[in-house]
């Protein structure tokens, strides 16, 4: 691995151990075995590196629950339950990347926020792919900006509830039952 990859891996470990606000450039350098100048050279700034490390961690988590054989037909309630149950399972793990989600929403690091705002469309596209059983590259921008944002809103609320009180936060079954009730009510209207 080169310095660029070493820095990214070191930043990922620092984020999981310390979060955004407490991670320093020196922490990343120590964890990655590189030097301070490498951060600027490869990423422009510590904040830009942390933003990319966070997205990489979220991608890794998505790979962890998205790599299993999907259950249920694409777009079905069974598939919805399977995806959200897997997401919740990763939230329960110690050091879950999703715990960083609340910090990301509250930090005042413009470079991090700008980068992550640009990446939201891709996050929504990934959730659509999992839930609807289509390749990410086939999810159009309009769908990513509507259905994808809907799923990201659900994810953000779920992260918030898990950060606030994991004992009462919903699991995949509760979310699926809620969706079933929405569908039933919409069918009556």
N, C-alpha and C positions, 0 to 999 in steps of 0.2 A: 504494500500500500504506500502511496505517496502522502505528502503532507496534507493535501486537500482532503483525502479520505480519512486520514488520521485525525484531523481537526474535527471533521463531521462526527466521527465515532466518539471522540472525546467530549464534544459538546453534547451529544445525546446522553452520555453517561452523567455528565454534570447536570443536565436538566432534570433527569430522573432523581438524582440525589439532592439537588439544591433548589431547583426551580429556576425561573428566569431572573428574578430580582437579586438573588444571592449569588448567582454564577458570575465570576469575574473572568476577564481574559486570562489572567494568570492561572486560574483553576483549569481552564480549557487547555492551556499550554502544558501544564503539569500532567493532566490526564491523557493528553495525546502524544506527549513526548516530542513536541515540535517547538517552535519559538514564536514570540509575539508578532514579529514581522510577517509570519506566514498567514496570520488571520487577515490582516489588511490586504496582503497580496492575493489571496485566494477568494476572500469573501467580501472585502471592502470594509467590514466592521464586525465587531463582536456581535452586535444585535442582528445583523444580516445572517451571520453564521448560526445564531441561536434560532432564528426563524426557520431557516432551512433544516436545522436539526429537529425542530418540533414537527415539521411536515414529514420528515423522514420517519420519525417515531410513530406518527399517526398512520403512515403508509405501512410500516411494519406491523402495527396492531391490526390493520385491515387485512393484511396478508394472513395473519394468524387465524382470524375467524372467517376469512373469505376463502381460504384454501381448502377447507373441508368440502365434502360432497354436499351440495345444497339439498335441502329438504323442501318438499312442496313445489307445486307448479309455479313458474314465474308469475309474479303479481298476486299470488294467492295469500290468504290469511295464514296458511301454514308456512309459506316462505317468509312472510312478515315476522311471524313468531320466531322462526329459526334465526333470522338475521339479528333481531333485537335481543334474543336470548344470548347469542354469541357476543354481541357488543357488551351486554351487561356482565357476562362472565369475565371479560377482559377488565371491566371497571372494578371488579371485586379483587383482582390480583394486586398484591403489594407493589407499589411503584408504578401503578397504571399510568400510562401517558394521558389518559383522559382526566386524571386529577389535575394535570397542568392546564386543562381547558379553562378552568375558572380563573386561574392566574392570568392567562392570556387575555381574557375578557376585561381584566381590571388594570393591567399594567399600562403605563404611559410611556411606551417606547414606540414612537411613530414609525420607525423603520420596520419593526416587527409587525405592527398592526397593518401597515400598508402591504407588506409581502403576504401576510396571511389573508388579508381581504382579497387579494388577487387569486389566491389558491382556493378560495371557497367554492368557486364554480367546479373545480376539479374534485373537491370532496363530495359535492352533491352528485356529480357524475358517477363517482365510485359507488355511492350508496344506491343510486338508480340501477347500476349494473348488477349489484348483488341482489336487490329486491326484485328486479324485473327480468333478470336472467339474460341480459344483452351485453355484448362487449362495450366497454367504456367508449371506445372510439365511434360507436354507432349512436351514442347519446348526443343529440344536437344541443346547441347552445340554448335555444329557447326552452327545451325540456329541462336542461340543467338549471336554468334560471327560474323555473317555476316548481316543478316536482322536486328537483334537487334542493332548492331552498326550503321547501316544505320539510323534507327529510332532515336537513341541517338544523332547522328550527326545532324539530323533535329531538334531535341529538343534543342540541344546546340545552334544552330544558331537562333532558335526562341527566346530562353532566351536572347541571345545577342541583338537581334533586339528590344525586348521589353525593355531591360535595357537601350539601347541607345536612342530610341525614340518610346514610346508606340503609338503615333499618327499615325506613318507610318508603324508600324510593321504589318505583315500579320495576318489575321484571318483564321479560318478554311476554309472559302470559297476560299480565295486567294491561300492557300496551295493546296487545292483540284484542283483548276483550273490549277495551275502549274504542278501538278502530271498528270492531264489529258493531258496536252500538251506534257509532257515527254513521256507518253505512246503512244500518237499519232505519235510523231516523231520516236520513236523506232519501231513502226509498219511499217514505211516507209523504214526503213533501212535494 
